Amino acid sequence: MIRVVFDTNVLLDIFWFKDARVAEIARDLNRNIKWVVCHQTAREFEGVLARPLFLAEEMKAHDFASRALEGAEYFDQEIGLFPFCKDSEDDKFFNLAIACKAEFFITRDKLCLKARKKAARAGFTVLTPEAFLAARPS
């Protein structure tokens, strides 16, 4: 099973928007793809869901949070605080990927994608969802 960390934007595409570009990833969750969250990344999900766009559909937002976190492996150990990205708010995803020994960090965030070389030196690959689907073994 492939271990991955998803950025919040990709989780929104999977669970909230049901974006067709990530439908194959959604189907493979917990079959071929094991995705990992930690306290910090879970808090970010909750923070995003507290935004006005999601508050208009409070019940749906609650369902999203429950489903998203229910299917994930919860990494409850401390993660590092090493700087990776120009946006320090995204460092938690990189540090989680290192701590949980993820093979991939899947994101659409341009600043995160620019940190690919640092991530590769740390032992994991940063890809867009589309690049992940093209690169992963069948």
LINJOBEL-V760164 format. One record per residue. PHI is phi in whole degrees, -180 to 180 (* if undefined). OMEGA is omega as a letter, one per 40 degrees, with the letter a starting at -180 (999 if undefined). D_LAST is the distance of its C-alpha to the last C-alpha in Angstrom with 2 decimals. Layout:
BEGIN
phi = [PHI PHI]
omega = [OMEGA OMEGA]
d_last = [D_LAST D_LAST]
END
This chain:
BEGIN
phi = [* -82 -95 -135 -115 -105 -71 -58 -62 -74 -62 -63 -61 -71 -94 -89 -86 50 -63 -60 -67 -116 -59 -67 -64 -58 -64 -89 -57 66 -107 -108 -121 -107 -108 -121 -127 -134 -56 -65 -73 -63 -62 -64 -55 -61 -64 -64 -69 -85 -73 -53 -55 -90 -64 -63 -124 -53 -65 -65 -63 -64 -62 -59 -60 -62 -66 -62 -78 -64 -84 -91 -85 -92 -92 -102 -90 -65 -105 -67 -125 -78 -75 -126 -117 -63 -96 -61 -64 -91 -59 -60 -69 -65 -68 -65 -58 -66 -62 -94 60 -70 -87 -139 -117 -103 -153 -112 -67 -62 -67 -66 -64 -71 -93 -58 -65 -61 -63 -61 -66 -86 106 -141 -114 -103 -141 -74 -58 -65 -67 -62 -62 -73 -93 -72 -68 -78]
omega = [a i a i i i a a i i i i a a a a a a a a i a i i i i a i i i i a i a a i i a a a i i i i a i i a i i a i a a i i a a i i i i i a a a a a a a a i a i a i i i a i a i i a i i a i a a a i i a i i i a a i i i a i a a i a a i i i i a a a i a i i i i i a i a i i a i i i i a a i a 999]
d_last = [11.43 11.20 14.83 15.83 19.17 19.63 22.70 24.99 24.50 20.81 21.85 24.50 22.12 20.00 22.98 26.07 25.38 22.32 21.21 18.99 17.22 15.76 15.51 11.74 12.23 15.24 13.63 11.20 14.23 15.27 12.48 9.51 11.67 15.19 17.50 20.87 24.26 27.69 31.22 31.37 28.19 29.18 32.61 31.22 29.48 32.88 34.69 32.67 33.24 36.95 37.14 39.14 36.23 34.91 38.35 39.22 36.77 37.41 36.15 32.81 32.55 33.35 30.69 28.10 29.17 29.13 25.69 24.15 25.76 25.51 21.73 21.64 22.34 25.77 26.49 30.25 31.20 32.75 30.56 32.01 33.86 32.93 33.09 29.97 30.37 33.40 33.19 33.96 32.96 29.30 29.78 29.06 25.35 25.18 27.31 25.32 22.11 24.19 25.88 22.94 20.85 18.08 15.41 15.54 18.34 17.39 20.49 22.25 25.44 26.73 28.60 25.65 23.55 26.55 26.31 23.04 24.94 26.63 23.44 21.88 25.10 24.74 21.33 18.84 17.39 18.74 16.79 17.36 15.05 14.23 13.59 11.36 9.12 9.36 8.98 6.39 3.81 0.00]
END
